Amino acid sequence: MVRDVRSQVYETVPQPVFALGNDYPPGHVLPPHQHRRCQLLYVIRGVMTVATAQGTWMVPAERAVWIPAGVVHEVAVVVGPAAMRSLYIDPAVLPAARGPDTLAPGGGRCQVVGVTPLVHALLMEAAELPVDDVPAESRGGMIMALLLHDLASLPVLPLSMPLPTDARLAARCRAFVADPDPHATIDGWAHELGMSRRSFTRQFRGETGLSFAAWRQQACLFAALPRLAAGDPVTTVALDLGYDSPAAFTSMFKRLLGVPPSRYLRA
């Protein structure tokens, strides 16, 4: 049986890497907290979000989110029930980053990543191992070593919603996330905020790390994924979000995630 315990109990164990499992009901929220270790939170079933002061990350089933050590975060189940497995890692044993499109374990920001079949299987096995006594030369030790090795190969997915630090701009972004519009423009937002187009684009990218167009698309994706995961038809979701046609929505979805909605949700 998978352990359903608080990771803080094990924060001081000498084991550099351990895994735990938890199941949560619909709507469950873990209030803001932090860990001394880095966390790879892998969602097996449901859809979850992780929110920090820098933004929000959405984690559909069969994907994971990387949470650096010391980052205060809130976890919520947006489509449930949810099941998850988490890997907790001492920062001293993190692998080095391998490329711009894969997980950077030593970075200071959360990242959503795809999970390979091998890493899925290893995480499921790891969650059944003892927390405080897994010799490096044992089968369990080799499982943990292979998980560490493969971390930096996991592909980063565009499922983040970074927020600007400017209060007015952040408020406008939150309002947009609550009611996204795929036709929103730079000129419209700049005018609304009393800024020139150039100042707006420079500040927006500087504070979010994304162009306005990329951020807008990811906001629409954020609104769509929980509904699609809950079983809403693609056509209904596309039209409700303001897309001109289901094909336009599917094109955006495929451009960001590499596959159309129907295939993504079957993955």
TIDRENVEX-120345 format. One record per atom (N, C-alpha, C, CB): x negated, y, z. Coordinates in steps of 0.001 Angstrom, whole numbers, plus 500000, padded with zeros to 6 digits. Atoms other than C-alpha are relative to their C-alpha. Glycine has a CB too. Layout:
residues N
XYZ/...
***
This chain:
residues 267
499151498795500000/500000500000500000/499121501248500000/500957500010501235/500778498762500073/498695503465499101/500154500798501287/500438500849498788/499938499191498788/497820505594502119/500697501329499722/498589500242500558/499313498714500100/500034508637502668/499606500808501232/501574499824499896/500552499322498838/497925510736505003/499439501350499584/498910499142500673/500582498687500282/496504514224505299/498489499871499836/500340501008501129/501428500139500289/493059514528503766/499138500660501070/499679500600498639/500808499293499010/491947516899506533/499471499055501080/500817501117500642/500432500964498998/491707513889508862/498619499459499655/501011498852500117/501231500634500456/488792512669506763/498957501000499500/500315499018498909/500910498992500541/487037515957505975/498555499786500449/500460501382500411/501354500095499452/484050515091508156/499390498605499874/500013500406501446/500589501336500129/483506511437507207/498722500085499167/501012499005499353/501264499935500743/479994510709505879/500131499589498541/498978499126500663/499795500445501380/481384509117502723/500096501226499079/501289499119499886/499963498792500838/480657511693499930/501227500098499104/498774500053499146/498824500011500874/483670510640497842/501019499020500572/499615499612498530/498938500930499624/487007509166498862/501287500395499283/500210499984501542/498735499760500706/490516508888497429/501173499678500913/500079499154498705/498760500212499261/494016509104498894/501176500058499036/500162501053501128/498792499941500813/497523508643497517/501170500546500788/500339498628499456/498807499441499368/500775510460498258/501170499946499037/499752501447500462/498752499902500752/504388510311497086/500835501112500624/500781498635499996/499234498865499495/506645513378497362/501379500064499355/499242501304499752/498651499867500562/510387514053496890/500108501237499120/501045500063501122/499792498795500824/511785516608494403/500001501259500863/501329499899499217/500000498719499308/511146520196495452/499035500114501165/501347500278500483/500912499966498852/508516519295498049/498885501025499767/499395498595500256/501065498994500078/505973522040498792/498991499752501118/500585501444500097/501082500013499022/502614521720500528/499542501440500173/498812499061499551/500325498580499822/502017525187502043/498517500268499785/500412500466501395/501397499659500289/498777527075501365/499020499369500989/499827501505500010/501027500654499201/495726525186502603/498723499922499174/500458498582500460/501263500143500719/492121524508501654/499252498783500525/499135501275500140/500808501156499621/489579521683501782/498519500369499975/500277498804499056/501458499839500049/485877521545502538/499411499271498800/499358499483501294/500434500757501171/485612519158499598/500742500472498758/500223498493500214/499286499791501254/486494519556495947/501065498913499864/499019499984498778/498904500955500164/489723517820494927/500363499849498528/501232500445500808/499395500299501295/490812516136491709/501367499409500297/499108499013499134/498627500418499715/494608515893492029/500608499441498716/500855501193500556/499497500701501186/495985513351489546/501469499656500199/499172498714499718/498556500246499915/499742513232488918/500343498745499201/500812501228499473/499588501239500660/501057509760488133/501416500130499455/499911498812500974/498589499858500371/504749510646488021/500490501375500438/500870498870500642/499467498684499678/506632513958487954/499176501116499375/500060500183501498/500766498816500407/505344517477487338/499737500820501258/500770500854498904/500369499227498824/503464519502489957/499306501289499571/499090499175500935/500758498770500231/502038523005490177/499050500228501167/500950501218499820/500959499564498989/499015524312492043/499851501509499838/498606499254499856/500060498537500054/499074528028492891/498899500510500925/501365500621500391/501037499337499218/496137530152494083/500151501505499800/498566499511499585/499967498553500190/495444533871494309/499676500385498566/499026500677500947/500395499703501379/494071533666490747/501051499608498967/498713499300499683/498991500417500967/497134532091489138/500622498674500369/499401499913498623/499300501268499794/499117528891488725/499586499019498916/501540500203499996/500366501071500927/498236525569487090/501097498949500022/498617499373500370/498948501005500096/500822523087485848/499393498654499648/501057500407498958/500580501337500168/500106519365486033/501108498994499690/499216499571501276/499031501043500344/502390516999484095/499449498613500358/500355500066498494/500421501369499730/502273513246484606/498845499587499093/501174499040499823/501162500541500709/499054511502483548/498938501065499713/500445499362498696/501042498972500064/497062514749483872/499538500312501424/500523501298499282/500551499694498680/494996516154486733/499594501461500064/498792499092500318/500495498641499807/493960519483488213/498791499940500925/501110500934500584/501212499894499196/490518520290489586/500132501199500921/498737500124499104/499895498932499006/490554522348492810/498658500107500716/501169499727501018/501317499869499361/487138523672493949/500101500064501522/499291501246499484/500055499939498539/486125523434497599/500227501432500474/498643499469500519/499786498698499393/487333526308499752/501076500855499378/498766500735499973/498959499213500662/490049527519497361/501340499759500700/500095499635498485/498682500115499369/493308528222499187/501038499753498910/500352501286500828/499045500360501042/496113526572497218/501285499438500592/499381498990499044/498686500554499663/499784525666497408/500380499001498918/501087501129500135/499611501042500948/501091522486495766/501508499814500073/499259498658500295/498547500150500032/504709522103494644/500403498955498970/500679501344499688/499405500954500936/506767519369492986/501102500729499243/500561498726500743/498987499292500786/508700521010490139/500914499040499246/499332500947499018/499157501084500510/509999517762488598/499636498760500803/499800499769498435/500314501113499123/510282514892491020/501035498899499932/499869500479501408/501093500155499041/509973512577492691/498637499922499316/500222498757500842/501355499975500548/506228512828492237/499106499021500752/499413501423500069/501027500858499398/503370510431492858/498643500510499546/500198498490499606/501314499463500333/499730511493492973/498903499183500664/499895501469500421/501206500528499384/496239510244493697/498986501136499987/499460498712499247/500984498919499915/493524512614494855/498633499447500341/500421501041501043/501401500316499736/489764512279494776/499393501207500708/499215499654498671/500628498928499225/487908514341497419/498487499800499961/500527500019501479/501420500135500321/484255515055496678/499173501048500744/499778500127498484/500967499089499391/481412516570498670/499348500816498879/498919499214500838/500595499183501072/480183519544496563/498537499666499710/500106501456500361/501420500304500193/476603518316497041/499759498905498966/499384499591501312/500205501115500935/477195515321494737/500709500226498665/500491498700500624/499284499731501246/479049517043491885/499094499826498784/500580501411500018/500786500096501238/477892516210488345/499911501354499312/500616498962499044/500170498752500749/476659518966486044/501018500083498872/498567500109499437/499099499796501137/478933520482483398/499327499518498722/500404501495499872/500560500553501233/478528518990479920/500371500785498752/500447498588499836/499617499262501193/480243521418477558/501123500967500293/500409499050498898/498991498966499764/482641524362477161/501431499478500006/499874501063498960/498635500512500110/485682522155476482/500302498885500988/500245499506498607/499779501030498999/485275519737479382/499862500599501395/499013498830499809/499977499520498625/485586520053483148/498622500462500462/500517498913500923/501224499476499382/482969522208484885/500154499860501512/499734501508499587/499737500247498578/482972520672488401/499412501044500941/499467498664500373/500624499027499117/480667523329489821/500568501400499889/498555500046499730/499405498679500170/482815526251488659/500906500371501159/500776500059498708/499206499521498877/484880528362491008/501487500093499742/499513501313500405/498580499873500335/488258528099489252/500627498628499817/500188500843498728/499250501223500276/490933525459489040/500061499770498489/501434500080500604/499859500362501407/491246523611485722/500887498765499895/498610499743499343/499208501196500291/493840521182484351/499260499196498940/501453500371499522/500757500853500914/492285518219482567/500824498790499580/498689499546500652/499467501278500419/493312515215480547/499277498879500733/499873499829498479/500575501138499276/492685511833482153/499934498796499074/500832499666501272/500187501149500877/491256508916480193/500567498741500658/498502499811499665/499535501264499406/492598505364480659/499020499428501025/500237498973498905/500988500502499048/489327504450482381/500083500742501324/498595500122499422/499929499221498763/489528507301484896/501307499722500730/499865501506499704/498722500384499373/493206506471485515/499833498714500801/501107499821498928/500163501288499332/492313502871486354/499080500117501217/499446498961499020/500934499832498888/489384503930488544/500650500724501174/498764500765499538/499314499271498930/491526506410490500/500984499106500741/500729501214499432/499046500902499362/494180503781491141/499276499026500928/500809499229498939/500791500900499158/491525501406492477/499399500751501190/498883499338499173/500676499235498948/489747504128494463/500931500313501164/499439501294499431/499043499652498949/492922505033496381/500270498841500956/501300500457499379/499805501168499141/492974501497497823/498754499668500827/500387498798499156/501253500290499300/489387501596499126/499967500651501381/498807500477499170/500174499332498707/488371502391502720/499462501413499806/499051499189500906/500438498612500124/487782506082503287/498575500190500504/500942500918500760/501247499674499303/484741505862505538/498931498917499953/500300500303501412/501016501051500028/482822502701504631/499991499308498644/500247498975501122/500119500578501339/482083502078500945/498519500059499610/500910500768498948/501429499989500342/478407501093500494/499776500269498518/499353498671500385/500265499610501386/476869502483497314/499830498799499090/498764500867499929/500255501171500843/475893499007496083/501211499070499886/498822499226500548/498805500843500045/479390497546496625/500838500313498766/500840500190501271/499081499737501116/482163497290494023/500643501375500159/501092498904499918/499396498697499761/483863500287495638/499034501141499749/500515500077501405/501003498970500244/480640502266495548/499772500243498528/498706499625500654/500178499854501443/480267501583491848/501207500682499357/499764498633499355/498804499307500490/483869502689491238/499854501505500216/501276499470500712/500160498580499697/483151506003492961/498905500624499144/499683500196501483/501096499466500816/479871506439491078/500441500220498561/498795499054500037/499530499846501377/481575505889487732/501009501140499888/500628498691499501/499086498854499994/484339508340488639/499220501309499965/500914499960501240/500822498790499989/481725510972489449/499358500236498639/498919499904501084/500662499876501301/479912510283486187/500956500513498940/499419498660499567/499053499658501063/483066510645484088/500744501310500225/500991498901499849/499283498751499715/484416513792485784/499714501076498965/499629500512501379/500401498900500875/482460516171483583/500301499728498533/498530500276500167/499605500301501378/483738514429480428/501489500217499760/499637498572499659/498559499834500151/487424515144481086/500306501293499245/500694500003501379/499711498806500806/488895517579478508/500890500997500733/500661499597498694/499198498941499383/490234520911479768/501232500276499141/499159501297500182/498734499740500686/493883521617478873/500479501423500298/501074498966500427/499545498611499814/495520525067478404/501278500081500824/500226500666498647/498818500017499144/497910524650481331/499788500861501238/500345498567500408/500203499046498914/496839527596483455/500794501265499722/498499500327500176/499307498726500123/498677530823484127/499285501015500886/501511499868500393/500751499037499194/496022533290485355/500739501325500097/498606500220499411/499348498711499780/497303536540486824/498957501107500090/500861499965501279/500922498858499881/495661539965486492/499877500446501452/500479501179499126/500157499456498655/494326541682489588/500737501324500160/498525500187500322/499254498743499946/496019544997488706/501443499714500405/499950500737498629/498681500298499436/499291545131490678/501119500166498973/500267500898501197/498918499776500972/501463546608487898/499979498945498909/499887501397499374/500130500993501059/500126544248485270/500384498612500513/498565499988499449/499639501297499420/500488541258487602/501511499877500160/499308499806501359/498543500031499850/504107542192488329/500679499778498656/500503501303500637/499420500188501337/504839542417484603/499812498562499539/499362500973498984/500259501394500379/503244539009484074/500939499048500735/498538499627500294/499086500869499240/505316537425486847/501416500075499439/500005500391501493/498669499853500591/508486538849485327/500086499250498678/500338501485499791/500009500704501282/507487537419481956/500058498491500200/498754500374499195/499989501442499724/506814533960483405/501407499544500377/499001499651501131/498632500348499612/510326534006484895/500957500035498819/500492500942501081/499121499877501174/511847534954481525/499137500221498760/501027501176500179/500964499832501102/509345534297478698/500656500340498676/499186498748499836/499533499593501328/509729535773475221/498854499800499014/500497501493499997/501101500259500931/507591534348472392/499726501138499037/500285498769499219/500165498884500926/508071537586470441/499440501251500679/501326500324499351/500571498843499300/506599539914473101/498702500432499318/499742499668501497/501156499467500725/503911542197471668/499086500812500913/500464500864498830/500954499148499293/500812543993472860/500508501431500045/498616499944499328/499540498609500054/502253547306471710/501165500236500953/500411500370498574/498855499858499106/505474546716473642/499577500071501454/500963498853499804/500463499991498615/503700545919476892/499166501245500293/499185498737500296/500839498819499781/501157548721476474/500867501247500176/499017500193498822/499091498853499889/503955551254475916/500730499978501341/501019500000498839/499256500133498747/505915549931478894/499148500383501207/500511498572500160/500896499732498878/502870550271481155/499269501333499876/498994498889500122/500623498697500181/501828553675479790/498519499919499689/500203500828501218/501407500210500340/498549552393478342/499828500025498489/499483498661500583/500298500137501417/496873552594474971/499839498515499675/498717500800499615/500158501395500410/496726549376472966/498598499485500347/500263499853498486/501379500433499754/492943549259473294/499742499777501486/499013501033499451/500206500147498551/492945549811477060/500719498767500531/500490501255500745/499227501157499543/495659547208477539/499292498692499652/501404500018499381/500620501262500416/493927544500475513/498697499750500750/499740500006498490/501268500160499284/490575545149477193/500246499590501454/499181501307499946/499733500310498595/492043545100480704/500641498621500150/500907501071500618/499303501281499896/494294542104480055/499013498839499874/501094499891498918/500974501078500188/491490539925478742/498986499981501146/499272500159498648/500982499934498927/489087541161481393/500506499407501307/499590501420500223/499460500457498721/491439540253484249/500591498599499946/501046500955500472/499427501350500095/492948537009482917/499069499000499323/501304500053499246/500865500889500760/490186535624480719/500617499508498709/499626498838500832/499286500429501205/492715535196477891/500444501207499197/501215499126500365/499348498974500809/493952537240474972/501481500023500360/499794499737498468/498571499917499703/497539538449475299/500767498896499282/500552501376499601/499284501025500764/498684536056472549/499831498622500630/499508499975498550/500240501305499378/497052533049474233/500742499887501326/498495499774500218/499298500016498713/498471533997477628/501505499851499790/499699501287500799/498559500078500293/501968534493476158/500399498575499622/500377500975498860/499695501372500404/501868531049474539/499960499052501194/499016499531498925/500090500873498840/500759529411477765/501149500237500968/498676500203500707/498839499723499157/503547531162479674/501238499291499463/500252501513500089/498866500710500603/506081529742477223/499874498498500225/500091500305498490/500237501420499750/504505526313477614/500331499650501448/498540499631499681/499681500204498584/504799526634481401/501502499858500203/499461501162500847/498548500050499850/508513527294481087/500583498738499384/500637501225499369/499443501131500745/509024524419478659/499705498650500634/499472500009498602/500417501339499578/507116521527480223/500892499366501068/498602500060500513/499126500644499014/509246520962483352/501349499593499413/500221500927501176/498706500333500597/512430521031481288/499884498798499078/500557501196499230/500204501155500876/511051518632478705/499787498731500819/498801500236499066/500252501161499150/509812516314481443/501272499523500688/498939500329501042/498728500360499366/513279516404483017/501005499433499008/500597501208500686/499136500623500995/514796515221479732/500783500944499121/500933499125500670/499286499062500872/516084518410478102/499541499818498555/499773501464500460/500384500143501410/516158518163474273/499057501116499555/501246499989499112/500948499018500520/513358519936472406/500737501183499386/499071499355498961/499252498922500653/515905521929470381/500560500972501022/501134499427499147/499416499144498966/517634523237473506/498938500860500663/500719499155501051/501079499260499343/514378524227475185/499452501078499074/498871499044500432/500560499048500960/513047525910472045/500898501218499837/499787499326498646/499074498883500218/516155528017471479/500198500813501272/501350499483499497/499854499271498739/516546528904475167/498808500916500259/500163499020501160/501197499178499796/512977530234475171/499871501120498975/498766499130499952/500018498915500971/513725532463472190/499260499712498720/499417501177500612/500659500340501269/511930530583469423/501025500001498871/499296498616500093/499091499917501139/513403531036465965/500530498635499588/499304500652498827/499590501351500383/513578527274465450/499238498983500839/499757499752498486/500766501049499320/512563523981467076/498639499768499354/500789498701500008/501273500206500699/509859523721464412/498952501010500456/500200500102498482/500946498980499539/508279527006465548/499482499660501396/500664501394500003/500409500403498652/508252525782469149/499050498804499945/501232499659500857/500838501194500125/506806522404468153/498619500357499467/500667498970499081/501280499561500546/504091524160466151/499128500608501091/500216501010498870/500742499407498886/503072526222469196/499522498912500959/500874501030500750/500314501073499064/503153523136471428/498829499155499484/501239499114500234/501047500837500592/501014521091469046/498681500750499903/500425499515498615/501222499203500104/498546523942468567/499263500041501346/500331501434499526/500624499904498684/497940524140472328/499580498645500566/500943500672500958/500243501283499343/498110520480473350/499624498874499054/501204499603500762/500514500978500949/497201518670470147/500997499005499462/498925499270500618/498963500931500446/500400516634469782/501359500666500168/499935498656500795/498662499439499822/504144517409469401/500591499605501350/500922499542498870/499434500270498669/506356517444472528/500388498546500223/501206500861500218/499530501371499811/507849513996471959/498843499045500279/500774499534498772/501161500879499801/504448512337471726/499274500328501300/499029500118498816/500694499597498779/502953514342474592/500657499380501228/499978501529500127/499287500500498837/505653513231477012/499998498482500070/501414500505499990/500123501463499987/505204509594475988/498602499552500387/500360499428498638/501413500370499761/501434509727476564/499782499535501440/499070501196499692/
***
